[in-house]
Amino acid sequence: MGKIVTLWVAGEKNYEGEKFLRKISQEVSAPLSGSDAKDVQRLLRAFLGRDNAVGLAAPQIGISKRIIAFRNKGFDEDKLTPLKDSYELLINPRIISSNGETVPAMEGCLSCPEIQVEVMRHPKIKVHALNKFGKSYQAV
């Protein structure tokens, strides 16, 4: 499981972590290079090895690339129940449309432990991305 880059360590601000997390991540080219494929696998191992993660972005484990993984089923607000194929992996994701009125939800972040904030999200979005094999697709 990968170590999570956090904004503070032992109650002190983590300036290196903050600088890294605020840095603009690189796009991944298609087809995936060997190192990009390894980074995808590293993110998946880190994500799937955690039972407390609904989502994880590559910068959160020290990879400054536009890769994210998130659970899309098999969980409720109180408990994650990891299932095979219960997640999406997106490379270079771009929101191309959103539907519905935004709704509030409480969210946390592994890089900001012990903090939850209310965020507004659209109930449905459409995303264009590459999959873990570097093939273009759209996810809803």
C-alpha positions as CSV (number, residue, x, y, z in Angstrom):
1,M,0.0,0.0,0.0
2,G,1.4,3.4,-0.9
3,K,2.1,6.1,1.6
4,I,-0.3,9.0,1.4
5,V,1.0,12.5,0.9
6,T,-0.6,14.7,3.6
7,L,-0.9,18.4,4.3
8,W,0.4,18.0,7.8
9,V,2.4,15.5,9.8
10,A,2.2,15.2,13.6
11,G,0.1,18.3,13.9
12,E,2.6,20.4,11.9
13,K,2.1,21.8,8.4
14,N,3.8,19.6,5.7
15,Y,5.1,22.3,3.3
16,E,6.6,19.7,1.0
17,G,3.4,17.8,0.8
18,E,1.4,20.9,0.2
19,K,3.7,22.0,-2.6
20,F,3.5,18.6,-4.2
21,L,-0.3,18.3,-4.0
22,R,-0.8,21.9,-5.4
23,K,1.5,21.2,-8.4
24,I,-0.3,20.8,-11.7
25,S,-0.1,17.1,-12.7
26,Q,1.1,15.9,-16.0
27,E,-1.1,14.3,-18.7
28,V,-0.4,10.7,-19.5
29,S,0.2,10.0,-23.2
30,A,-1.5,7.2,-25.1
31,P,-0.5,4.5,-25.7
32,L,0.8,4.1,-22.1
33,S,4.6,4.0,-21.7
34,G,6.0,1.3,-19.5
35,S,6.5,3.8,-16.6
36,D,2.9,5.1,-17.0
37,A,1.6,1.5,-16.9
38,K,3.6,0.9,-13.7
39,D,2.2,4.1,-12.1
40,V,-1.3,3.0,-13.0
41,Q,-0.7,-0.3,-11.3
42,R,0.9,1.4,-8.3
43,L,-2.1,3.6,-7.8
44,L,-4.5,0.7,-8.1
45,R,-2.5,-1.4,-5.5
46,A,-2.5,1.6,-3.1
47,F,-6.2,2.3,-3.7
48,L,-7.5,-1.3,-3.6
49,G,-5.3,-2.0,-0.5
50,R,-7.1,0.6,1.5
51,D,-10.5,-0.2,3.0
52,N,-11.1,3.5,3.9
53,A,-10.8,5.1,0.5
54,V,-13.7,6.0,-1.8
55,G,-11.2,7.6,-4.2
56,L,-7.5,8.2,-4.6
57,A,-5.6,10.4,-7.0
58,A,-2.0,9.7,-8.2
59,P,-0.6,12.8,-6.6
60,Q,-1.8,11.6,-3.2
61,I,0.8,8.8,-3.4
62,G,3.6,10.9,-4.9
63,I,2.9,10.4,-8.6
64,S,2.3,13.8,-10.3
65,K,0.1,12.4,-13.1
66,R,-3.6,12.8,-14.0
67,I,-4.7,9.4,-12.8
68,I,-7.6,8.7,-10.4
69,A,-9.4,5.6,-9.0
70,F,-12.7,5.7,-7.2
71,R,-15.3,3.3,-6.0
72,N,-18.5,3.5,-8.0
73,K,-20.5,0.8,-6.2
74,G,-20.3,-1.7,-3.4
75,F,-20.4,0.9,-0.6
76,D,-22.6,3.0,1.5
77,E,-21.9,6.1,3.7
78,D,-20.9,4.1,6.7
79,K,-19.0,1.1,5.4
80,L,-17.0,0.2,2.3
81,T,-17.6,-3.3,0.9
82,P,-14.9,-3.8,-1.7
83,L,-16.1,-5.9,-4.6
84,K,-14.4,-7.0,-7.8
85,D,-14.9,-4.3,-10.4
86,S,-16.4,-2.0,-7.9
87,Y,-14.2,0.9,-9.0
88,E,-13.3,3.1,-12.0
89,L,-9.9,4.1,-13.1
90,L,-9.6,7.3,-15.1
91,I,-6.5,8.7,-16.9
92,N,-6.5,12.3,-18.0
93,P,-10.2,12.7,-17.0
94,R,-12.2,15.6,-18.4
95,I,-15.8,16.4,-17.4
96,I,-17.7,16.9,-20.6
97,S,-21.2,17.4,-19.2
98,S,-23.1,17.5,-15.9
99,N,-26.8,17.0,-15.2
100,G,-29.1,17.9,-12.3
101,E,-29.1,20.4,-9.5
102,T,-26.0,20.3,-7.3
103,V,-26.5,18.5,-4.0
104,P,-24.6,18.8,-0.8
105,A,-22.6,15.9,0.7
106,M,-20.0,15.5,3.4
107,E,-16.6,14.4,2.1
108,G,-13.2,13.7,3.5
109,C,-9.7,13.4,2.0
110,L,-6.9,11.0,2.8
111,S,-4.4,13.9,2.3
112,C,-6.3,16.0,4.9
113,P,-7.0,13.4,7.6
114,E,-9.7,14.1,10.3
115,I,-11.4,16.8,8.3
116,Q,-14.7,16.6,6.5
117,V,-16.3,19.4,4.6
118,E,-19.6,19.8,2.8
119,V,-19.2,20.0,-1.0
120,M,-21.7,20.6,-3.8
121,R,-21.7,18.0,-6.6
122,H,-23.9,17.3,-9.6
123,P,-25.7,14.0,-9.2
124,K,-24.6,12.9,-12.7
125,I,-21.5,13.8,-14.8
126,K,-20.1,12.4,-18.1
127,V,-16.3,12.1,-18.2
128,H,-13.9,11.5,-21.2
129,A,-10.8,9.7,-20.1
130,L,-8.3,6.9,-21.0
131,N,-8.8,3.5,-19.3
132,K,-6.0,1.5,-17.7
133,F,-4.9,0.2,-21.1
134,G,-4.7,3.7,-22.6
135,K,-7.9,3.4,-24.6
136,S,-10.2,6.4,-24.9
137,Y,-13.7,6.1,-23.4
138,Q,-16.6,7.9,-21.8
139,A,-17.8,7.2,-18.3
140,V,-21.1,8.3,-16.7
